[in-house]
Amino acid sequence: MRYQGLLQTYKEYLPVTDKTPMLTLQEGNTPLVRAENLSQELGLDLYFKYEGLNPTGSFKDRGMVMAVAKAVEEGSRTIMCASTGNTSAAAAAYAARLGLNCIVLIPNNNIALGKLAQAMIYGAKVIAIEGNFDRALEIVREITAKHPITLVNSVNPYRIEGQKTAAFEVCDQLGEAPDVLAIPVGNAGNISAYWKGFKEYHAKGKISSLPRMVGFEAEGAMAIVKGEPILEPETVATAIRIGNPASWKTAVAAAEESSGQINYVRDEEILSAYRTIASREGIFAEPASAASVAGVYKLKREGYFKGGEKVVCVLTGHGLKDPNIAIKSIGAEPLVVQDSEEAVMAAIAKLEGN
Ligand code: F0G
């Protein structure tokens, strides 16, 4: 049977009622790809949960389909969010589908080009503030508290409900829970959602063990690791350029309850992992996503693994979201040559010499 979307597939686990619109853009149902080359290199059984293959190219679609469906069920006509880019793309797409108004607040000059293009083409009202994500979220909270506008950031509990389905899929795809779940941490909603999902599947008897949750912030935005908000977060991974994560407490609880940890990775490590998963596994994910893989490399160096563990890295967003960083991080332009066979052969020889 044709895949029915998240709300239908997981309705027994979700706050779906007979009044909830069965909205779907075919979100979820994303592949779990085994990292054949990195598994061998690291001595692990390593997989990527490739969330970049959601309809708007990130895991945000899982939470947004639920949040937007509930907004409509509750009579709302306008949704609003702050975003480093992916949330705004997802909100704009689902709002378009149901004819809702969508307002998004983004940090000026700090969102990837593809994400901006998405929010605009789906028809959201896009407002760029001269401030960072944390400030944008404060403003959205103030406005939505005073006006009949539904807040669709992950402080909306329906977002977490939708996002927890990714944990169900990982377990169904592996036939069990992984030993370790590695995930980037920004506003800290997703790590909280995965942990909720694993615990619910465990309580239902669908899995017999729980994974250790290991979350990775970017070094320049490591509020949880430091134990205090960062006023001016900075990282190449703009998606997780967040200094005061809204789901801080639940993220810490996920790490503690699961005997995992919240750790950090440096920008160079993120970019190195970003290039590695593309050039060695054929998978293009955005820099923030690569924080999970950079984190696994870091844990490996620190002797964290015994060897052979089943590790799932969540690749949260598609690489095409941010084409500028891809070209910049390779540090080379295509070689331009004359349109002749000889010139092309000479160019190949030159590139092979490199
Ligand atoms: N990876 C990507 C690609 C993201 O877009 C985000 C968050 C994260 C990881 C971190 O997830 O916030 O649940 O800890 N992006 C948000 C946004 C903040 O506005 O799109 P988190």
Boltz pocket constraint, residues with backbone or C-beta under 6 A from the ligand:
constraints:
  - pocket:
      binder: B
      contacts: [[A, 58], [A, 60], [A, 82], [A, 83], [A, 84], [A, 85], [A, 86], [A, 87], [A, 88], [A, 154], [A, 184], [A, 185], [A, 186], [A, 187], [A, 188], [A, 189], [A, 190], [A, 191], [A, 239], [A, 240], [A, 286], [A, 288], [A, 289], [A, 316], [A, 317]]
      max_distance: 6.0
